Amino acid sequence: MSDDAAVGTRERILAVAMDLFGAHGYHRTTVRAIADQLDISKAGVLYHFPSKYDILAGLAEPLLVALADAVAAAADPDPRIARRQALEGILEVYIEHRYLLRLNVNDLALAASGSTFERFRDLVLAANVLVAGPNPTLSDRVRAVQALGVLSDPVVLFADESPAALRAEVLAGVDLLYPDEANTVVAHRGRPTLLDEKGVAAARRMSRVEHRSASEIAAALGVSRATVYRYLKD
């Protein structure tokens, strides 16, 4: 199997798995069902993903990378601006990956034991610390948990609504929790989130021909790993 064909097959497996997990739940979907949908053998699926959990991990990887980048990018020295950077950045990640997050409503797929859950948990805990701010009181810590809940729950429950409308309503809820910071202007720092046609072609060549990792491609093109994943999955 050629490298391009292998990448294409992996992407097809992930796409079909996402559809079946969404329709029937992670725990009720079998590898055989994924294989049948693709008209390939079960062994063909397991060649690319040794277990069903590895398929879930493949689906979750772009979410985890984007979430890590959002937390890392919230680095303004003013803790109020850093909080807003974190909340807005994490909200964008949740909106982009809302259908994957919605799997948890059905059967807590992402809570399955393993490194995927542990990475997600650790990133959420790090976000809580960041949003709570330096030397937080109990009130600050509780408010941080509430704010992060405000980000995730509406996005999951109303995943089919307009992303723009969801974004506006969720941020309005955040403003209720931090009314004194409602007008805080966030100067988003960091790397570009878009690639032009030349950049997209370069990213795909580096991935499929040169077999370079997402981190290597991101460094070469001056963008985040989340941006690289966005274009490689198209």
N, C-alpha and C positions, 0 to 999 in steps of 0.2 A: 504494500500500500504506500503510495506516495505521501510525502509530508503534507501537501495541500489537501489530499483526500482524507488523511487522518484528522487534520484540523477540522475539516468540514463535517466529518462523521461525529466528532466530539461535540461540535456546536449543534448538530441535529439531535443528538442524544439529549443534550441539556434542554433544548427547546421543547422536545416532546415530553421529557420528564417534568418540566415546569407545568405544562398543560395538564398532564395526568395528576400530578401532585395537587394542583389547584382544584381539579374536578373531583378527585376521589380521596385526597389526603395522602400524605407521605407514607404512613404506615400501611395503608390499604392498597397502595400501588406496588406491584411486583416488578422485578427486573424483566421477567418474561413479558409482562404487559407492555413495557417500554419497547422491548425488542420487536414484539408483534406489530406495534404501531409503525415502527420503522421498516418492517419487512426484512429484518436481519435476525440472526440467531442470538440467543441469550449469550453465548460465548463471545459473539461479536461486540455486545455491549460491555461485557466484563473485560474484554481486551483493553478497552479505553478507561473503564472505571471498575476497579476490582470488586467493588461492593456498591450497594444502593446508597450507603452513607457517603461514599466518595462522589457520587453524583450530586447529592445534596451539598457537599463541600464545594464542588465545582460551581454550583449555582450561587453559593454564598460568598465565594471569594471576591468578586467585584464589590459586593456590599461591604465586606470587612475592610477591604483596601480603601474604599471611599470614606468609610467611617473613620478609619485611622487618620486619613489625610485631613478630614474636617476637624478632628480634635487637635491635630498638630498645627493646623493653620490658625487656630484661635490663640494667637500669641501676642496680642497687643499688651503693652505694659499697663494700660488702664484696665483694671479688672472688670469694669462695667462694659467696656467695649469688647474685651475678650469673651465675656459671657454672651454678648449679643452675637459675636462672630461664631461662637460654638453653637448656639441655638439655631441660628439661620443656616449654618453649614450642615448641621446634622439633619435639620428639616429637609434640606434639598436631597440629602442621601436617602432619607426615608421615602420621600415622594418618588424618587427615581426607582426605588426597589420595593415599592409598596405591595406588589403582588406576591413577591417572595415573602415579605413580612406577614402577609395575610394568611400564609400557610399555618402560622401559629394559632390562628383562630380555630382552625379545623382540628389539628392534632398536635400542637406544640412541636412541630418538626425540628425547629432550630434548637429546641431544648434537649434533643437527643444527646446522650453523652458523647463526648469527643472533643477534639481540638476546635471545631467550628463553634460550638457553644461556648467553650472557655474563652476564645478570642472575643466573641461578641460580648460576653459578660464583662470581661476585663475592660473593653472599650467603653461600655456603658458606665462602669464604675469610674473610669478616668474622666468621662464627661461630667459625671456628678460632682467630682472634686473640682473640676474647672468651673462649672456653673456656680457652685456654692461660693467660690472666691476664697481669698486668703483669710486665714484665721476665722473660719465660719462659726457662727452660733448655731444652736439647734434649729432656730427659725430659718437661717440661711440654708442649712442642709435639707430641711424638709421642703423648702421652696424650690430647691434645685431638683429634687425628685419629682415634685409636682410639675415643674416646667418641662422636664424631659418626657413625662407622661403625656403632657399636653401635645408634644410633638408627635408621638407615635400612635396613640390610640385613635385619634380622628383620621389619620392617614390610612390606617389599616381598615377601620370600619367604613370609611367612605372612599375607598380606593377608586371607585368608578367615577367619582366626581371630577370636575375640571381641576387640574393641578394648580392653576392660577387662583381659582376660588378657594381651594383647600389651603393654599399657602397664606392667603390673606386672612382667612378665618382663624387659622392656627396661630399666626403671629398676633392677631388681636387678642387671643387668649393669653399669650405670653405677656402682652402689655398689661393685662389685668393683674398678673402676678408681680410685675415689676413696673408699676405706674410711673415711678420717678425716672425710669429709663426708657419710657415709650418713644421718646424722640431722639434717642441715641443714634447717631449716624455712624454706621460701620464702614470704615474704609477697608474693604477687602484686600488683603495682601496675598501674595503667593503667586503661583505659576498660572499661565493661561489655561483656560478650560476648553478651548476649541483648537482644532487643527484645520488648516486649509487642505485643499486637495493634495498638494505635494506632501504635506506632513502625514496625511492619512496613508498615502501610498508608501511612504518611507516606513511608517510604523508597521504596516502589514508585511512589507518586505523583510524587515528586521525580525519579525516574529516567525514568518512562515519559511523564509529562505535561510536566514542567518541563525535562527533558533535562539534568539536573544530573549531574555526574561523581560517582564513588564517593567521592572525597576531599571534595567539597562536601557530600554527604549525610552522611558520617561526622562532619564538623565540625558540621553542623547538629544532629545527633542525639546527639552526645557519645559515639560508639562508634568502633571501629577500622574501617578499610576492609575488613578480612577479615570482620568481622561483617556489613557491608553486602552484600558479595558473597554471603555465605551465604544471606541472605534473598532477594536478588534472583534467585538461580538456582532457588529453589523454585517 
